[in-house]
Amino acid sequence: MNKSMRKFIDIGANLTDAMYQGVYHGSKKHQPDLTRVLERAWGSGVQSMIITGGNLDDTRLFSTVGCHPTRCNDFTEDSSQYLNNLSELIRNNRNKVVAIGECGLDYDRTNFCEKDIQLKYFEHQLQLCNEHKLPLFLHCRAAADDLVVILNRNRDSLHGGVVHSFDGNQDALNKILDLGFSLRTEENLEVASKIPTERLLIETDCPWCEVKPTHPGYKHVLTKFPSVKKEKFTPGSQVKGRNEPVNIVQVLEVLAAIRNEDIDQLSEAIYENTNKLFFCNMSL
């Protein structure tokens, strides 16, 4: 397959982040360039993107709806009303919302939200799966065992999904797969190499999680793009240290190498996996 003919769906793009408006840590560094970021993506074979927790007015941009574990304190004032608001948002945008999330557990950042609050309101949000018959977009950091317990307890209400930021071991991987979930792994190449091809999805998690030269998978990156520091921004260039959807090809290259699979066949399989999970009732 010609490289230019590969098709991608970025299942985790945080395009509402201020970095694409040229703002870094509250300081304006350059003009907004989201339009050019999107142009680079569409021109490289990206067919669609799922905007994590946001919504943009474009036919190829889709969204998840849910509450991230580090923000579950938002539920505590009126949990029923908060859940109803999420549900209403889904109903009013049903042609754009493809999953419930990003929700789950993050025990690495309990300074933002205590463990007990995360546990309570993660499970609380699972009601939305049964109501709307949507898959889950899950977040899991240092919490695989508790995540599996909760999912097992609610498995009759679930409609599949993907575990993003998964950092568990082989045993946790097997349990997640047994529940019918696909995975997007963290930087654990050993675990990523063992995910069945039919359960594999990819994302950039932009503007974060770029494949840096210090990452163990970087040696497998074949496609590299020129970039400039944000202080020396020029229109049309990538910004050093800011990830974007066009870089999804690098994720594919790393996966193909560590799994010793044909890159074009893997690309096609991942594209089909994503369509089946999130877009089976939609026309892309």
N, C-alpha and C positions, 0 to 999 in steps of 0.2 A: 504493500500500500504506500502511495506517495505520502510523505510526511504532512503535506498541506491538506490531505483529505481526511485526516483524523478528526473525530468529533469528540468534544468534551462537554460535560456538565459539571460546573463547580458547585458542589453541594453546600459549601460554607463560605460565603463572601460577605464580609462586614462593610459593605460599601457606603453605609450611612456614617462611618467613622469620620471624624473631623480632619484626619490626615488628607482625605481626598478633596478637602476644601482648602488645603494648604496650611492647616493649623496643627501644631505639634505641642503637646503639653500646655495648651492655652496660648501659645504664641504663634502669630501669623508669620509664615516663612515664605509663602509663594501664592500665586493665584490659584483658584480652584481648577482642577484638571480631571474631574471625574469623567467628563465626556471623552477625553483622549484615552483614559484608562479603559473605558468600555470599547472604544474603537480598536484598541490593540487586542482586546480579548476577542471581539467578533472576528477580527481579521486573522486570528490564529487558529480558528476552529472551535472556539467556545460557542456552543449553541444556546445554552441557557445558564442561569445562575440562580441559586437559592440564597436570598438575602436573609441572614440570620437575625430574626427578631425585628425586621423592618419591612417596609413596603415602598417600592418605587414605581412610577408610572411608565412602565415599558413592557411590551408584550413578551419579552424574553427574560424578564426578571420576575422571580417568584419569591415567596416568603414563608418563614415559619412563624408561629404565634405561640408564645409561652413565656415563662419566667425563669431566667437563669438562676442556678443555685445560689450564687453570691448576692442575688437581689431578692431573695425570698422574704426578707423582712417587709417587703411591700405588701405581703398578704396579711400581716398581723393586725392592721387597723380594721379591716372588714373583709375577711377571706371569701365569704360568699359573694359579695359584690365584685371583688377583684376577679374571681373565677367567671362570674357572669359577664363581666366586661370582655374577658378574653374570648369567651364563647360567642358573644355578639360580634366581635371583630372578625372571627372566623366566618360566621354566617354572612356577614356583609361583604366579604371578600373571597367567597368560596372558589372563584375561578383563579385566584392567585395564591391562596394559602395551600401548601402541599404537605405540611407536617405540624405536629404539636412540639414546641420546643423553642429555643434550646432550654431544656430542663434536665434535671439530674442531681448529681452530688459532686461536690468539690471540697475534699477535706484538706487540700493544700492551702485553701484561702478562707479558713473559718474566721479570720479577722474581719471579713466582710459580712458573714452570716454564720451564726452558730450551727453546729452539726444537727442539733435537735430540730431547729427551725427548718433546715434544709430537708431533713427526712420527712417531716410532717407535710410540707407543702409540695414536695416532689410527688408524693403519693396522691395528694389532693388534686394535682393537675391531671392525673391519669384518668379522671372522670371524662375529660374532654375527648380522649381516644374513643371511648364507647359511644359518646354522643355524636361525634362527627365522622367516625370511621376513617380516621387519618392515622398514618404511621407516626412514630416518635422520632424526634431529633434529640438524642441524648448526649449529655456531658458527663464524663466520669474521670475524676482525678483522685487517685489514692483511695478509692471507695468502691472497688469492684464487688466485694463480697456483699455489702449492704445493697448495692444496686441490684444484684441478682436476686436477693431475698425479696425485695419489693416487687420486682418484675414478675417473679414466680407467683407471688401472692395475688397479682392482678392479671395473670396471663390470659384469662378468659375474656378480658376486656380489651386486649391489645391487638393492634393490627400491623405488627412488624415495625421496622424502623432501622435507624443507624445509630451506632454509638460513636460519637465524635470525641476526640482527645482521649481515647482509651489507652490506659497505661498499665493494664493488668498483666498477669503472667499467663502461661499456657493453660492452666486449669481454669482461670477466669474466662479466657477466650473460649474454651469449649462450652462452658455454661452459657455464655452469651449467645453463641451460635446455636445451641440447643433450644434457646428461646425464640429462634427465628430472626435474629437481628443480623444486619450487616455491620461492618466496622470500618471506621477510619482511624488508623492507629496514630499514636503520638510518634516518638522517634525511636521506638523499639523495633529495629529492623528484623530481629529474630521472630517476633510475634507476627509482624507484617508478612513475613515470608510464608507463614503457615495458614493464613486466612484462605479458605477455599475461593477460587476465582469467582464463582457464582455469587459470593457474598461481599465482594470487594467494591468499594466506592472510593472516589478521591475528591479532595477539596484543596483550596489554598489556605483557608482561614485568614485571608488577607484582611487588613494590612499587616497582620502578624504572621509568624511561623514561616518566614522565608527559609529556603534551604541554604544555610550559610556555609562558608568554607570550613568551619569548625565541625560541622555535622558529619557523622560517619557515612552518610549516604552521598555526600557531595561529590565524591570521586566518580560517581556514576552519572552525574549531570553532564549532558552533552550540549544542550541548548542554553546559551548564556546571552543575556541582554545587557547592553551598555546602560549605565546609570550614573547619576550625578548626585552630589550632596544637596540636601534640601536648600541650603543657603545659596547654592549656585544653580538653582532650578532653571531649566530652559524647556519651553513647550515641546512636547513630543518625546521627552526622555523619561525613563523610569527614575524614581527617587531612591537613592541608596538606603537600604534598611527598611523600606516600605514595600511590602509584598503586594501583588496584584494578580488578577485572574489569569492573565496571559502566562504566568509562570507555572500553571498547572501541568504543562508539558514536562517540567522538571520532576514533578512528583511521579508522573508516569514512567519516566526514564529510570528513576531510582527503583521503583517497584519491579519493573521488568528485569532489571539487572539482578536484584537480590533474589528474585524468584526464578531466574533463568528461564524466562518465558519470552516468546516472540512479542515484541512491543506493539505491533499492529493488531495482532490477535487479542492481546490483553486490553488494548485501548477500546476495541470494539465490544469486548465482553463487559467492561466497566460501564460503557455508555448504555448498553442494553440493561444491565443491572439497575442503573439509576432510573431509566425510563419505567421499568417495571415497578419499582418501589414508589416513586413519587408522581409519575405522570401517566399512569396506565389509562386514566380516564380523560386525558388532555391531549390536545394536538399541538406538538411543538413545531 
